[in-house]
């Protein structure tokens, strides 16, 4: 799998997680939610976050949230 394809797939997953978080805040009338590492691992479907994936996640969510 090419790096570009992997990055785009990660970006879509991160946006999906952000949308899920925003909907939960709206439904529950909350200001924000906090995900623990194991929650993100389960939502995204990977066993371990590495430095690059964490940087991608921060970058993708900074423009949305």
N, C-alpha and C positions, 0 to 999 in steps of 0.2 A: 504494500500500500504506500502510495506516495505521501510525502509530508504534507502537501497541500490538502489532499483528501482527508487526512487525519485531522488537520487543523480545522477544516470546515465542519467536520463531524463534531468535533469538540465544541466549536462555537455554537452549533445548533443545540447541543445538549445543554450547554450553559444557559442559553436563552430560554430553553424550556424550563429549567430549574428556576430561573428568575421569574418567569411568568407564573409558575406554580406558587412561588413565594408571594408574589403580588396578589394573586387571587385569594390565597389564604388570609392575607392581611385585610383585604377588602371584606371578605365574608365574616371574619371574626372581629372586625373593627380594631385592628392592631396597628401600631406604628411600624413594626418590623418583626422579623422572625430570625431565629438563630439556628443554623444547622451545625450539628456536630459532624466530625469527620466521617463517622460510620454511616450517618444519614446520607451524606453526599456520595459515599462509595456505593451505597445501595441504590440511590436515585440514578446515578450516572452509569452504574453497572461495571465499575472497575474495582479491583481489589486494593490498589494502593495508588495514592496520588504522589507524583514526583514533583520536583521543583518546577519543571517546565509546565506541567499541567496546572499547577497552582498559579503560576504567572499568567497563563492563558485565562484561567477562571477570573482572576482579579481584573485583567484587561477587559474581558467581555462584559463583566457585570458593572464596571465603572461607568460605562456609557449608558446603562439602562437604569440603574438604581441610584 
